[in-house]
Amino acid sequence: MPQQFVALIKQPGPRPAYYLVAEHLWGSDCNIDSDGDSQTPEDTQWTELSLSLRGTSSSHIEIDPVSIEPLVLAVRSSQESLCQQAARFIIAHSGGALERDA
C-alpha cells in the first residue's frame, strides 16, 4: 500500500464548492471523478469528498470528517504536495487551522 499523507483541518467554516477544489489542484478544464456528500454542486456544507484526476492513478485526494463537533477534516493523498495544496486551499476559503501534518 502506498504511503498516505494526512493534513487535518480544524474547525473550517463553509467549504468551497467541490469542483473549485478540483480546479485549484488540476486546472479549470480538469477531467475528474468525484464522490462525496454535497447536496448540490454549489454546496458549502460537505464533509466528505473524493477527487481523482482521470487518466492518472496517483492524482487522488480523500477528505473525511475525523469529528463533527468540532468539525475536523482529514485530507489524505499519496502525494504530499497534493494533500498540502488541497488543505491550504480549503483553509484559505473556509478558515480553520491546519492542526497537524502527519
Secondary structure, 3 states (H helix, E strand, C coil): CCCCEEEEEECCCCCCCHHHHHHHHHCCCCCEEEEECCCCCCCCCCCCEEEEECCCCCCEEEEEEEECCCCEEEEEECCHHHHHHHHHHHHHHHCCEEEEEC
